[in-house]
Amino acid sequence: MKEYLCECERCGKEVPTTLAGYARMVLRNSARIDGKARALCPECAESLRAWFLAGAAEGRE
């Protein structure tokens, strides 16, 4: 199976992946930043999820 290199649009790290893995990265690990969808590496996507969860745990007053 052929591997591709895709670049995280947050940190710039190149992530080796297959075509199916790239599709998952774009569909699952993307965030809308400045009106544009950005593909994130797994580490940046997890960091973003943790950041949102930390905000939800604090609650709003």
Secondary structure, 3 states (H helix, E strand, C coil): CCCEEEECCCCCCEEEECHHHHHHHHHHCEEEECCEEEECCHHHHHHHHHHHHHHHHHCCC
